[in-house]
Amino acid sequence: MQIITIDTEFIRLDALLKLAGAVETGGHAKIVVQNGEVLVNGQVCTMRGKKMRNGDQAEFEGETFEVKNL
């Protein structure tokens, strides 16, 4: 599991994937999310603008990313 630390209330799912290095571009993030390849808290999520808050987890290609606030 990779911890992604943010200093804001939330981060959008597509931005989280890009920040974590799971995808190279925002466009790639958009495609994988819309294709249903990303799980958020264990459920398929197709909303790239999904607000990820403290404690939320995203899973993509076998890697898990957890959001933590500073």
mmCIF file of the N, C-alpha and C atoms, coordinates in Angstrom:
data_MODEL
# 
_entry.id   MODEL 
# 
loop_
_atom_site.group_PDB 
_atom_site.id 
_atom_site.type_symbol 
_atom_site.label_atom_id 
_atom_site.label_alt_id 
_atom_site.label_comp_id 
_atom_site.label_asym_id 
_atom_site.label_entity_id 
_atom_site.label_seq_id 
_atom_site.pdbx_PDB_ins_code 
_atom_site.Cartn_x 
_atom_site.Cartn_y 
_atom_site.Cartn_z 
_atom_site.occupancy 
_atom_site.B_iso_or_equiv 
_atom_site.pdbx_formal_charge 
_atom_site.auth_seq_id 
_atom_site.auth_comp_id 
_atom_site.auth_asym_id 
_atom_site.auth_atom_id 
_atom_site.pdbx_PDB_model_num 
ATOM 1   N N  . MET A 1 1  ? 0.838   -1.184 0.000   1.00 0.00 ? 1  MET A N  1 
ATOM 2   C CA . MET A 1 1  ? 0.000   0.000  0.000   1.00 0.00 ? 1  MET A CA 1 
ATOM 3   C C  . MET A 1 1  ? 0.879   1.242  0.000   1.00 0.00 ? 1  MET A C  1 
ATOM 4   N N  . GLN A 1 2  ? 0.509   2.189  -0.829  1.00 0.00 ? 2  GLN A N  1 
ATOM 5   C CA . GLN A 1 2  ? 1.225   3.460  -0.920  1.00 0.00 ? 2  GLN A CA 1 
ATOM 6   C C  . GLN A 1 2  ? 0.359   4.536  -0.275  1.00 0.00 ? 2  GLN A C  1 
ATOM 7   N N  . ILE A 1 3  ? 0.947   5.300  0.635   1.00 0.00 ? 3  ILE A N  1 
ATOM 8   C CA . ILE A 1 3  ? 0.240   6.394  1.295   1.00 0.00 ? 3  ILE A CA 1 
ATOM 9   C C  . ILE A 1 3  ? 0.459   7.666  0.480   1.00 0.00 ? 3  ILE A C  1 
ATOM 10  N N  . ILE A 1 4  ? -0.642  8.330  0.127   1.00 0.00 ? 4  ILE A N  1 
ATOM 11  C CA . ILE A 1 4  ? -0.573  9.593  -0.596  1.00 0.00 ? 4  ILE A CA 1 
ATOM 12  C C  . ILE A 1 4  ? -1.022  10.683 0.368   1.00 0.00 ? 4  ILE A C  1 
ATOM 13  N N  . THR A 1 5  ? -0.094  11.553 0.735   1.00 0.00 ? 5  THR A N  1 
ATOM 14  C CA . THR A 1 5  ? -0.374  12.607 1.710   1.00 0.00 ? 5  THR A CA 1 
ATOM 15  C C  . THR A 1 5  ? -0.818  13.868 0.998   1.00 0.00 ? 5  THR A C  1 
ATOM 16  N N  . ILE A 1 6  ? -1.921  14.436 1.477   1.00 0.00 ? 6  ILE A N  1 
ATOM 17  C CA . ILE A 1 6  ? -2.423  15.677 0.896   1.00 0.00 ? 6  ILE A CA 1 
ATOM 18  C C  . ILE A 1 6  ? -2.577  16.722 2.001   1.00 0.00 ? 6  ILE A C  1 
ATOM 19  N N  . ASP A 1 7  ? -2.551  17.990 1.609   1.00 0.00 ? 7  ASP A N  1 
ATOM 20  C CA . ASP A 1 7  ? -2.726  19.063 2.593   1.00 0.00 ? 7  ASP A CA 1 
ATOM 21  C C  . ASP A 1 7  ? -4.010  19.840 2.325   1.00 0.00 ? 7  ASP A C  1 
ATOM 22  N N  . THR A 1 8  ? -4.924  19.209 1.597   1.00 0.00 ? 8  THR A N  1 
ATOM 23  C CA . THR A 1 8  ? -6.223  19.794 1.304   1.00 0.00 ? 8  THR A CA 1 
ATOM 24  C C  . THR A 1 8  ? -7.299  18.847 1.835   1.00 0.00 ? 8  THR A C  1 
ATOM 25  N N  . GLU A 1 9  ? -8.557  19.266 1.757   1.00 0.00 ? 9  GLU A N  1 
ATOM 26  C CA . GLU A 1 9  ? -9.652  18.446 2.267   1.00 0.00 ? 9  GLU A CA 1 
ATOM 27  C C  . GLU A 1 9  ? -9.821  17.167 1.457   1.00 0.00 ? 9  GLU A C  1 
ATOM 28  N N  . PHE A 1 10 ? -9.590  17.256 0.131   1.00 0.00 ? 10 PHE A N  1 
ATOM 29  C CA . PHE A 1 10 ? -9.762  16.102 -0.740  1.00 0.00 ? 10 PHE A CA 1 
ATOM 30  C C  . PHE A 1 10 ? -8.864  16.230 -1.962  1.00 0.00 ? 10 PHE A C  1 
ATOM 31  N N  . ILE A 1 11 ? -8.749  15.134 -2.709  1.00 0.00 ? 11 ILE A N  1 
ATOM 32  C CA . ILE A 1 11 ? -8.059  15.119 -3.999  1.00 0.00 ? 11 ILE A CA 1 
ATOM 33  C C  . ILE A 1 11 ? -8.950  14.340 -4.952  1.00 0.00 ? 11 ILE A C  1 
ATOM 34  N N  . ARG A 1 12 ? -9.037  14.796 -6.183  1.00 0.00 ? 12 ARG A N  1 
ATOM 35  C CA . ARG A 1 12 ? -9.845  14.080 -7.168  1.00 0.00 ? 12 ARG A CA 1 
ATOM 36  C C  . ARG A 1 12 ? -9.165  12.751 -7.513  1.00 0.00 ? 12 ARG A C  1 
ATOM 37  N N  . LEU A 1 13 ? -9.964  11.762 -7.827  1.00 0.00 ? 13 LEU A N  1 
ATOM 38  C CA . LEU A 1 13 ? -9.446  10.426 -8.133  1.00 0.00 ? 13 LEU A CA 1 
ATOM 39  C C  . LEU A 1 13 ? -8.425  10.461 -9.261  1.00 0.00 ? 13 LEU A C  1 
ATOM 40  N N  . ASP A 1 14 ? -8.710  11.178 -10.340 1.00 0.00 ? 14 ASP A N  1 
ATOM 41  C CA . ASP A 1 14 ? -7.756  11.208 -11.452 1.00 0.00 ? 14 ASP A CA 1 
ATOM 42  C C  . ASP A 1 14 ? -6.431  11.853 -11.039 1.00 0.00 ? 14 ASP A C  1 
ATOM 43  N N  . ALA A 1 15 ? -6.505  12.890 -10.216 1.00 0.00 ? 15 ALA A N  1 
ATOM 44  C CA . ALA A 1 15 ? -5.287  13.551 -9.728  1.00 0.00 ? 15 ALA A CA 1 
ATOM 45  C C  . ALA A 1 15 ? -4.514  12.635 -8.781  1.00 0.00 ? 15 ALA A C  1 
ATOM 46  N N  . LEU A 1 16 ? -5.228  11.856 -7.986  1.00 0.00 ? 16 LEU A N  1 
ATOM 47  C CA . LEU A 1 16 ? -4.589  10.904 -7.080  1.00 0.00 ? 16 LEU A CA 1 
ATOM 48  C C  . LEU A 1 16 ? -3.777  9.878  -7.855  1.00 0.00 ? 16 LEU A C  1 
ATOM 49  N N  . LEU A 1 17 ? -4.370  9.326  -8.896  1.00 0.00 ? 17 LEU A N  1 
ATOM 50  C CA . LEU A 1 17 ? -3.673  8.317  -9.706  1.00 0.00 ? 17 LEU A CA 1 
ATOM 51  C C  . LEU A 1 17 ? -2.426  8.899  -10.354 1.00 0.00 ? 17 LEU A C  1 
ATOM 52  N N  . LYS A 1 18 ? -2.529  10.129 -10.807 1.00 0.00 ? 18 LYS A N  1 
ATOM 53  C CA . LYS A 1 18 ? -1.379  10.783 -11.432 1.00 0.00 ? 18 LYS A CA 1 
ATOM 54  C C  . LYS A 1 18 ? -0.305  11.086 -10.389 1.00 0.00 ? 18 LYS A C  1 
ATOM 55  N N  . LEU A 1 19 ? -0.704  11.633 -9.240  1.00 0.00 ? 19 LEU A N  1 
ATOM 56  C CA . LEU A 1 19 ? 0.240   11.950 -8.164  1.00 0.00 ? 19 LEU A CA 1 
ATOM 57  C C  . LEU A 1 19 ? 0.967   10.701 -7.675  1.00 0.00 ? 19 LEU A C  1 
ATOM 58  N N  . ALA A 1 20 ? 0.249   9.593  -7.612  1.00 0.00 ? 20 ALA A N  1 
ATOM 59  C CA . ALA A 1 20 ? 0.832   8.344  -7.126  1.00 0.00 ? 20 ALA A CA 1 
ATOM 60  C C  . ALA A 1 20 ? 1.758   7.687  -8.151  1.00 0.00 ? 20 ALA A C  1 
ATOM 61  N N  . GLY A 1 21 ? 1.719   8.171  -9.392  1.00 0.00 ? 21 GLY A N  1 
ATOM 62  C CA . GLY A 1 21 ? 2.548   7.576  -10.428 1.00 0.00 ? 21 GLY A CA 1 
ATOM 63  C C  . GLY A 1 21 ? 1.934   6.332  -11.045 1.00 0.00 ? 21 GLY A C  1 
ATOM 64  N N  . ALA A 1 22 ? 0.661   6.088  -10.762 1.00 0.00 ? 22 ALA A N  1 
ATOM 65  C CA . ALA A 1 22 ? -0.019  4.909  -11.314 1.00 0.00 ? 22 ALA A CA 1 
ATOM 66  C C  . ALA A 1 22 ? -0.301  5.088  -12.801 1.00 0.00 ? 22 ALA A C  1 
ATOM 67  N N  . VAL A 1 23 ? -0.456  6.343  -13.217 1.00 0.00 ? 23 VAL A N  1 
ATOM 68  C CA . VAL A 1 23 ? -0.651  6.681  -14.627 1.00 0.00 ? 23 VAL A CA 1 
ATOM 69  C C  . VAL A 1 23 ? 0.285   7.840  -14.960 1.00 0.00 ? 23 VAL A C  1 
ATOM 70  N N  . GLU A 1 24 ? 0.571   7.999  -16.247 1.00 0.00 ? 24 GLU A N  1 
ATOM 71  C CA . GLU A 1 24 ? 1.512   9.049  -16.638 1.00 0.00 ? 24 GLU A CA 1 
ATOM 72  C C  . GLU A 1 24 ? 0.848   10.398 -16.869 1.00 0.00 ? 24 GLU A C  1 
ATOM 73  N N  . THR A 1 25 ? -0.412  10.364 -17.339 1.00 0.00 ? 25 THR A N  1 
ATOM 74  C CA . THR A 1 25 ? -1.088  11.621 -17.683 1.00 0.00 ? 25 THR A CA 1 
ATOM 75  C C  . THR A 1 25 ? -2.510  11.640 -17.134 1.00 0.00 ? 25 THR A C  1 
ATOM 76  N N  . GLY A 1 26 ? -3.069  12.825 -17.088 1.00 0.00 ? 26 GLY A N  1 
ATOM 77  C CA . GLY A 1 26 ? -4.458  12.956 -16.685 1.00 0.00 ? 26 GLY A CA 1 
ATOM 78  C C  . GLY A 1 26 ? -5.394  12.271 -17.670 1.00 0.00 ? 26 GLY A C  1 
ATOM 79  N N  . GLY A 1 27 ? -5.027  12.297 -18.945 1.00 0.00 ? 27 GLY A N  1 
ATOM 80  C CA . GLY A 1 27 ? -5.826  11.631 -19.970 1.00 0.00 ? 27 GLY A CA 1 
ATOM 81  C C  . GLY A 1 27 ? -5.873  10.127 -19.768 1.00 0.00 ? 27 GLY A C  1 
ATOM 82  N N  . HIS A 1 28 ? -4.723  9.555  -19.385 1.00 0.00 ? 28 HIS A N  1 
ATOM 83  C CA . HIS A 1 28 ? -4.666  8.118  -19.109 1.00 0.00 ? 28 HIS A CA 1 
ATOM 84  C C  . HIS A 1 28 ? -5.517  7.797  -17.884 1.00 0.00 ? 28 HIS A C  1 
ATOM 85  N N  . ALA A 1 29 ? -5.459  8.650  -16.874 1.00 0.00 ? 29 ALA A N  1 
ATOM 86  C CA . ALA A 1 29 ? -6.275  8.455  -15.666 1.00 0.00 ? 29 ALA A CA 1 
ATOM 87  C C  . ALA A 1 29 ? -7.755  8.457  -16.032 1.00 0.00 ? 29 ALA A C  1 
ATOM 88  N N  . LYS A 1 30 ? -8.158  9.402  -16.873 1.00 0.00 ? 30 LYS A N  1 
ATOM 89  C CA . LYS A 1 30 ? -9.550  9.497  -17.304 1.00 0.00 ? 30 LYS A CA 1 
ATOM 90  C C  . LYS A 1 30 ? -10.002 8.191  -17.958 1.00 0.00 ? 30 LYS A C  1 
ATOM 91  N N  . ILE A 1 31 ? -9.172  7.650  -18.827 1.00 0.00 ? 31 ILE A N  1 
ATOM 92  C CA . ILE A 1 31 ? -9.525  6.422  -19.555 1.00 0.00 ? 31 ILE A CA 1 
ATOM 93  C C  . ILE A 1 31 ? -9.666  5.238  -18.612 1.00 0.00 ? 31 ILE A C  1 
ATOM 94  N N  . VAL A 1 32 ? -8.690  5.022  -17.719 1.00 0.00 ? 32 VAL A N  1 
ATOM 95  C CA . VAL A 1 32 ? -8.756  3.841  -16.851 1.00 0.00 ? 32 VAL A CA 1 
ATOM 96  C C  . VAL A 1 32 ? -9.915  3.930  -15.873 1.00 0.00 ? 32 VAL A C  1 
ATOM 97  N N  . VAL A 1 33 ? -10.230 5.146  -15.408 1.00 0.00 ? 33 VAL A N  1 
ATOM 98  C CA . VAL A 1 33 ? -11.368 5.312  -14.494 1.00 0.00 ? 33 VAL A CA 1 
ATOM 99  C C  . VAL A 1 33 ? -12.671 5.052  -15.239 1.00 0.00 ? 33 VAL A C  1 
ATOM 100 N N  . GLN A 1 34 ? -12.838 5.664  -16.410 1.00 0.00 ? 34 GLN A N  1 
ATOM 101 C CA . GLN A 1 34 ? -14.075 5.499  -17.166 1.00 0.00 ? 34 GLN A CA 1 
ATOM 102 C C  . GLN A 1 34 ? -14.271 4.057  -17.647 1.00 0.00 ? 34 GLN A C  1 
ATOM 103 N N  . ASN A 1 35 ? -13.175 3.316  -17.812 1.00 0.00 ? 35 ASN A N  1 
ATOM 104 C CA . ASN A 1 35 ? -13.261 1.911  -18.224 1.00 0.00 ? 35 ASN A CA 1 
ATOM 105 C C  . ASN A 1 35 ? -13.556 0.979  -17.051 1.00 0.00 ? 35 ASN A C  1 
ATOM 106 N N  . GLY A 1 36 ? -13.684 1.527  -15.836 1.00 0.00 ? 36 GLY A N  1 
ATOM 107 C CA . GLY A 1 36 ? -13.995 0.703  -14.673 1.00 0.00 ? 36 GLY A CA 1 
ATOM 108 C C  . GLY A 1 36 ? -12.830 -0.100 -14.145 1.00 0.00 ? 36 GLY A C  1 
ATOM 109 N N  . GLU A 1 37 ? -11.609 0.365  -14.407 1.00 0.00 ? 37 GLU A N  1 
ATOM 110 C CA . GLU A 1 37 ? -10.407 -0.358 -13.978 1.00 0.00 ? 37 GLU A CA 1 
ATOM 111 C C  . GLU A 1 37 ? -9.944  0.022  -12.577 1.00 0.00 ? 37 GLU A C  1 
ATOM 112 N N  . VAL A 1 38 ? -10.617 0.991  -11.950 1.00 0.00 ? 38 VAL A N  1 
ATOM 113 C CA . VAL A 1 38 ? -10.185 1.494  -10.643 1.00 0.00 ? 38 VAL A CA 1 
ATOM 114 C C  . VAL A 1 38 ? -11.259 1.185  -9.592  1.00 0.00 ? 38 VAL A C  1 
ATOM 115 N N  . LEU A 1 39 ? -10.795 0.676  -8.460  1.00 0.00 ? 39 LEU A N  1 
ATOM 116 C CA . LEU A 1 39 ? -11.686 0.447  -7.327  1.00 0.00 ? 39 LEU A CA 1 
ATOM 117 C C  . LEU A 1 39 ? -11.467 1.557  -6.305  1.00 0.00 ? 39 LEU A C  1 
ATOM 118 N N  . VAL A 1 40 ? -12.564 2.055  -5.745  1.00 0.00 ? 40 VAL A N  1 
ATOM 119 C CA . VAL A 1 40 ? -12.486 3.025  -4.655  1.00 0.00 ? 40 VAL A CA 1 
ATOM 120 C C  . VAL A 1 40 ? -13.185 2.397  -3.460  1.00 0.00 ? 40 VAL A C  1 
ATOM 121 N N  . ASN A 1 41 ? -12.422 2.220  -2.397  1.00 0.00 ? 41 ASN A N  1 
ATOM 122 C CA . ASN A 1 41 ? -12.937 1.573  -1.185  1.00 0.00 ? 41 ASN A CA 1 
ATOM 123 C C  . ASN A 1 41 ? -13.618 0.244  -1.516  1.00 0.00 ? 41 ASN A C  1 
ATOM 124 N N  . GLY A 1 42 ? -12.989 -0.511 -2.445  1.00 0.00 ? 42 GLY A N  1 
ATOM 125 C CA . GLY A 1 42 ? -13.450 -1.856 -2.774  1.00 0.00 ? 42 GLY A CA 1 
ATOM 126 C C  . GLY A 1 42 ? -14.535 -1.944 -3.827  1.00 0.00 ? 42 GLY A C  1 
ATOM 127 N N  . GLN A 1 43 ? -14.980 -0.807 -4.376  1.00 0.00 ? 43 GLN A N  1 
ATOM 128 C CA . GLN A 1 43 ? -16.052 -0.811 -5.376  1.00 0.00 ? 43 GLN A CA 1 
ATOM 129 C C  . GLN A 1 43 ? -15.569 -0.126 -6.652  1.00 0.00 ? 43 GLN A C  1 
ATOM 130 N N  . VAL A 1 44 ? -16.008 -0.642 -7.797  1.00 0.00 ? 44 VAL A N  1 
ATOM 131 C CA . VAL A 1 44 ? -15.657 -0.023 -9.064  1.00 0.00 ? 44 VAL A CA 1 
ATOM 132 C C  . VAL A 1 44 ? -16.181 1.410  -9.084  1.00 0.00 ? 44 VAL A C  1 
ATOM 133 N N  . CYS A 1 45 ? -15.323 2.336  -9.506  1.00 0.00 ? 45 CYS A N  1 
ATOM 134 C CA . CYS A 1 45 ? -15.711 3.747  -9.581  1.00 0.00 ? 45 CYS A CA 1 
ATOM 135 C C  . CYS A 1 45 ? -15.391 4.261  -10.980 1.00 0.00 ? 45 CYS A C  1 
ATOM 136 N N  . THR A 1 46 ? -16.381 4.841  -11.645 1.00 0.00 ? 46 THR A N  1 
ATOM 137 C CA . THR A 1 46 ? -16.172 5.388  -12.985 1.00 0.00 ? 46 THR A CA 1 
ATOM 138 C C  . THR A 1 46 ? -16.239 6.914  -13.005 1.00 0.00 ? 46 THR A C  1 
ATOM 139 N N  . MET A 1 47 ? -16.188 7.528  -11.829 1.00 0.00 ? 47 MET A N  1 
ATOM 140 C CA . MET A 1 47 ? -16.213 8.996  -11.724 1.00 0.00 ? 47 MET A CA 1 
ATOM 141 C C  . MET A 1 47 ? -14.794 9.509  -11.493 1.00 0.00 ? 47 MET A C  1 
ATOM 142 N N  . ARG A 1 48 ? -14.201 10.063 -12.547 1.00 0.00 ? 48 ARG A N  1 
ATOM 143 C CA . ARG A 1 48 ? -12.808 10.506 -12.404 1.00 0.00 ? 48 ARG A CA 1 
ATOM 144 C C  . ARG A 1 48 ? -12.677 11.684 -11.447 1.00 0.00 ? 48 ARG A C  1 
ATOM 145 N N  . GLY A 1 49 ? -13.781 12.436 -11.254 1.00 0.00 ? 49 GLY A N  1 
ATOM 146 C CA . GLY A 1 49 ? -13.767 13.568 -10.337 1.00 0.00 ? 49 GLY A CA 1 
ATOM 147 C C  . GLY A 1 49 ? -14.144 13.197 -8.912  1.00 0.00 ? 49 GLY A C  1 
ATOM 148 N N  . LYS A 1 50 ? -14.241 11.902 -8.618  1.00 0.00 ? 50 LYS A N  1 
ATOM 149 C CA . LYS A 1 50 ? -14.595 11.427 -7.275  1.00 0.00 ? 50 LYS A CA 1 
ATOM 150 C C  . LYS A 1 50 ? -13.668 12.072 -6.255  1.00 0.00 ? 50 LYS A C  1 
ATOM 151 N N  . LYS A 1 51 ? -14.263 12.645 -5.216  1.00 0.00 ? 51 LYS A N  1 
ATOM 152 C CA . LYS A 1 51 ? -13.471 13.294 -4.172  1.00 0.00 ? 51 LYS A CA 1 
ATOM 153 C C  . LYS A 1 51 ? -12.947 12.232 -3.214  1.00 0.00 ? 51 LYS A C  1 
ATOM 154 N N  . MET A 1 52 ? -11.641 12.110 -3.158  1.00 0.00 ? 52 MET A N  1 
ATOM 155 C CA . MET A 1 52 ? -10.979 11.155 -2.270  1.00 0.00 ? 52 MET A CA 1 
ATOM 156 C C  . MET A 1 52 ? -10.554 11.904 -1.018  1.00 0.00 ? 52 MET A C  1 
ATOM 157 N N  . ARG A 1 53 ? -11.073 11.443 0.111   1.00 0.00 ? 53 ARG A N  1 
ATOM 158 C CA . ARG A 1 53 ? -10.802 12.110 1.390   1.00 0.00 ? 53 ARG A CA 1 
ATOM 159 C C  . ARG A 1 53 ? -9.943  11.219 2.290   1.00 0.00 ? 53 ARG A C  1 
ATOM 160 N N  . ASN A 1 54 ? -9.550  11.765 3.419   1.00 0.00 ? 54 ASN A N  1 
ATOM 161 C CA . ASN A 1 54 ? -8.698  11.057 4.371   1.00 0.00 ? 54 ASN A CA 1 
ATOM 162 C C  . ASN A 1 54 ? -9.229  9.645  4.643   1.00 0.00 ? 54 ASN A C  1 
ATOM 163 N N  . GLY A 1 55 ? -8.385  8.644  4.451   1.00 0.00 ? 55 GLY A N  1 
ATOM 164 C CA . GLY A 1 55 ? -8.753  7.256  4.717   1.00 0.00 ? 55 GLY A CA 1 
ATOM 165 C C  . GLY A 1 55 ? -9.300  6.505  3.517   1.00 0.00 ? 55 GLY A C  1 
ATOM 166 N N  . ASP A 1 56 ? -9.677  7.219  2.451   1.00 0.00 ? 56 ASP A N  1 
ATOM 167 C CA . ASP A 1 56 ? -10.173 6.546  1.245   1.00 0.00 ? 56 ASP A CA 1 
ATOM 168 C C  . ASP A 1 56 ? -9.032  5.814  0.549   1.00 0.00 ? 56 ASP A C  1 
ATOM 169 N N  . GLN A 1 57 ? -9.392  4.708  -0.108  1.00 0.00 ? 57 GLN A N  1 
ATOM 170 C CA . GLN A 1 57 ? -8.395  3.912  -0.823  1.00 0.00 ? 57 GLN A CA 1 
ATOM 171 C C  . GLN A 1 57 ? -8.819  3.726  -2.272  1.00 0.00 ? 57 GLN A C  1 
ATOM 172 N N  . ALA A 1 58 ? -7.838  3.818  -3.167  1.00 0.00 ? 58 ALA A N  1 
ATOM 173 C CA . ALA A 1 58 ? -8.042  3.533  -4.580  1.00 0.00 ? 58 ALA A CA 1 
ATOM 174 C C  . ALA A 1 58 ? -7.130  2.362  -4.943  1.00 0.00 ? 58 ALA A C  1 
ATOM 175 N N  . GLU A 1 59 ? -7.634  1.461  -5.775  1.00 0.00 ? 59 GLU A N  1 
ATOM 176 C CA . GLU A 1 59 ? -6.840  0.320  -6.205  1.00 0.00 ? 59 GLU A CA 1 
ATOM 177 C C  . GLU A 1 59 ? -6.814  0.282  -7.729  1.00 0.00 ? 59 GLU A C  1 
ATOM 178 N N  . PHE A 1 60 ? -5.609  0.137  -8.282  1.00 0.00 ? 60 PHE A N  1 
ATOM 179 C CA . PHE A 1 60 ? -5.426  0.080  -9.726  1.00 0.00 ? 60 PHE A CA 1 
ATOM 180 C C  . PHE A 1 60 ? -4.250  -0.830 -10.038 1.00 0.00 ? 60 PHE A C  1 
ATOM 181 N N  . GLU A 1 61 ? -4.479  -1.801 -10.917 1.00 0.00 ? 61 GLU A N  1 
ATOM 182 C CA . GLU A 1 61 ? -3.449  -2.756 -11.346 1.00 0.00 ? 61 GLU A CA 1 
ATOM 183 C C  . GLU A 1 61 ? -2.736  -3.399 -10.164 1.00 0.00 ? 61 GLU A C  1 
ATOM 184 N N  . GLY A 1 62 ? -3.515  -3.792 -9.160  1.00 0.00 ? 62 GLY A N  1 
ATOM 185 C CA . GLY A 1 62 ? -2.964  -4.515 -8.023  1.00 0.00 ? 62 GLY A CA 1 
ATOM 186 C C  . GLY A 1 62 ? -2.293  -3.655 -6.967  1.00 0.00 ? 62 GLY A C  1 
ATOM 187 N N  . GLU A 1 63 ? -2.218  -2.361 -7.185  1.00 0.00 ? 63 GLU A N  1 
ATOM 188 C CA . GLU A 1 63 ? -1.622  -1.463 -6.200  1.00 0.00 ? 63 GLU A CA 1 
ATOM 189 C C  . GLU A 1 63 ? -2.728  -0.697 -5.489  1.00 0.00 ? 63 GLU A C  1 
ATOM 190 N N  . THR A 1 64 ? -2.521  -0.464 -4.195  1.00 0.00 ? 64 THR A N  1 
ATOM 191 C CA . THR A 1 64 ? -3.497  0.276  -3.401  1.00 0.00 ? 64 THR A CA 1 
ATOM 192 C C  . THR A 1 64 ? -2.874  1.588  -2.943  1.00 0.00 ? 64 THR A C  1 
ATOM 193 N N  . PHE A 1 65 ? -3.648  2.649  -3.059  1.00 0.00 ? 65 PHE A N  1 
ATOM 194 C CA . PHE A 1 65 ? -3.208  3.997  -2.666  1.00 0.00 ? 65 PHE A CA 1 
ATOM 195 C C  . PHE A 1 65 ? -4.194  4.531  -1.639  1.00 0.00 ? 65 PHE A C  1 
ATOM 196 N N  . GLU A 1 66 ? -3.667  4.933  -0.489  1.00 0.00 ? 66 GLU A N  1 
ATOM 197 C CA . GLU A 1 66 ? -4.540  5.454  0.579   1.00 0.00 ? 66 GLU A CA 1 
ATOM 198 C C  . GLU A 1 66 ? -4.260  6.922  0.804   1.00 0.00 ? 66 GLU A C  1 
ATOM 199 N N  . VAL A 1 67 ? -5.337  7.697  0.909   1.00 0.00 ? 67 VAL A N  1 
ATOM 200 C CA . VAL A 1 67 ? -5.221  9.149  1.117   1.00 0.00 ? 67 VAL A CA 1 
ATOM 201 C C  . VAL A 1 67 ? -5.076  9.425  2.608   1.00 0.00 ? 67 VAL A C  1 
ATOM 202 N N  . LYS A 1 68 ? -4.098  10.241 2.949   1.00 0.00 ? 68 LYS A N  1 
ATOM 203 C CA . LYS A 1 68 ? -3.890  10.684 4.334   1.00 0.00 ? 68 LYS A CA 1 
ATOM 204 C C  . LYS A 1 68 ? -3.717  12.184 4.336   1.00 0.00 ? 68 LYS A C  1 
ATOM 205 N N  . ASN A 1 69 ? -4.378  12.849 5.274   1.00 0.00 ? 69 ASN A N  1 
ATOM 206 C CA . ASN A 1 69 ? -4.201  14.288 5.444   1.00 0.00 ? 69 ASN A CA 1 
ATOM 207 C C  . ASN A 1 69 ? -2.994  14.566 6.312   1.00 0.00 ? 69 ASN A C  1 
ATOM 208 N N  . LEU A 1 70 ? -2.355  15.694 6.068   1.00 0.00 ? 70 LEU A N  1 
ATOM 209 C CA . LEU A 1 70 ? -1.226  16.134 6.914   1.00 0.00 ? 70 LEU A CA 1 
ATOM 210 C C  . LEU A 1 70 ? -1.716  16.495 8.294   1.00 0.00 ? 70 LEU A C  1 
# 
